[in-house]
Amino acid sequence: MKAFAYAAPKTLKEATALLEDNWGKTEILAGGTDLITSLKQRLVAPDRLVSLRHLRELKGIKVSRSALRIGALTTLGELASDKTVQAQFP
């Protein structure tokens, strides 16, 4: 695996600034399962990895009349066990 810079912003504003910055190839780490496998298999070789793990705004499930919003940090387990999702999206 190639060495890369790592950033773990604490706010959406910080994350946006890191992603707007033209600092070479950047990969985003949310859940990580696919990305970690791709890194190990050398399918991707980013210059920088930006972790979203501290961004609470990206976690959770929100249901409205016309949409289901699943945050990037929401686990499949949380989605599968959510009572509202089970009731409205069987």
C-alpha positions as CSV (number, residue, x, y, z in Angstrom):
1,M,0.0,0.0,0.0
2,K,1.3,3.4,-1.0
3,A,1.8,6.0,1.8
4,F,-0.7,8.8,1.9
5,A,-1.6,11.8,4.0
6,Y,-4.6,11.4,6.4
7,A,-7.1,14.0,7.5
8,A,-10.0,13.6,9.9
9,P,-11.9,16.9,9.9
10,K,-14.2,17.7,12.8
11,T,-16.7,19.9,10.8
12,L,-18.4,19.8,7.4
13,K,-16.7,23.1,6.6
14,E,-13.2,21.6,7.3
15,A,-14.1,18.5,5.2
16,T,-15.3,20.7,2.3
17,A,-12.1,22.7,2.4
18,L,-10.0,19.6,2.3
19,L,-12.0,18.2,-0.7
20,E,-11.9,21.5,-2.6
21,D,-8.2,21.8,-2.1
22,N,-6.3,20.6,-5.2
23,W,-3.9,18.4,-3.2
24,G,-3.6,15.4,-5.5
25,K,-5.8,12.4,-5.6
26,T,-8.1,12.2,-2.6
27,E,-10.3,9.3,-1.4
28,I,-13.1,9.7,1.1
29,L,-13.3,7.2,4.0
30,A,-16.8,6.8,5.4
31,G,-17.6,3.2,6.3
32,G,-14.4,2.1,4.7
33,T,-15.1,-1.5,3.8
34,D,-14.7,-1.1,0.0
35,L,-12.0,1.5,0.2
36,I,-9.8,-0.5,2.6
37,T,-10.0,-3.5,0.3
38,S,-9.2,-1.4,-2.7
39,L,-6.2,0.1,-0.9
40,K,-4.9,-3.3,0.1
41,Q,-5.3,-4.7,-3.4
42,R,-3.7,-1.5,-4.8
43,L,-6.7,-0.7,-6.9
44,V,-6.5,2.9,-5.7
45,A,-3.5,4.8,-4.6
46,P,-4.6,8.2,-3.1
47,D,-2.2,10.9,-2.1
48,R,-4.7,11.8,0.7
49,L,-7.4,10.1,2.6
50,V,-10.1,12.2,4.2
51,S,-12.0,10.4,7.0
52,L,-15.6,11.5,7.7
53,R,-15.9,9.6,11.0
54,H,-16.2,12.7,13.2
55,L,-19.0,14.3,11.1
56,R,-22.1,13.6,13.1
57,E,-24.2,15.4,10.4
58,L,-23.5,12.5,8.1
59,K,-24.9,9.8,10.4
60,G,-28.5,8.7,10.7
61,I,-31.6,8.2,8.8
62,K,-34.2,10.8,8.0
63,V,-37.6,10.1,6.5
64,S,-39.7,12.8,5.0
65,R,-42.9,12.7,2.8
66,S,-40.9,12.4,-0.4
67,A,-37.5,11.1,0.5
68,L,-35.4,8.8,2.6
69,R,-32.0,10.3,3.5
70,I,-29.3,7.8,4.6
71,G,-26.2,9.5,6.0
72,A,-22.8,8.3,4.7
73,L,-21.8,7.1,8.2
74,T,-25.0,5.1,8.8
75,T,-24.3,1.4,9.1
76,L,-26.2,-1.3,7.3
77,G,-27.2,-2.6,10.7
78,E,-28.7,0.7,11.7
79,L,-30.6,0.9,8.4
80,A,-31.9,-2.7,8.7
81,S,-33.1,-2.2,12.3
82,D,-34.7,1.3,11.8
83,K,-38.5,0.9,12.7
84,T,-39.5,3.8,10.3
85,V,-37.6,2.3,7.4
86,Q,-39.1,-1.1,8.1
87,A,-42.6,0.3,8.2
88,Q,-42.4,2.6,5.2
89,F,-39.9,0.7,3.0
90,P,-40.6,-3.0,3.6
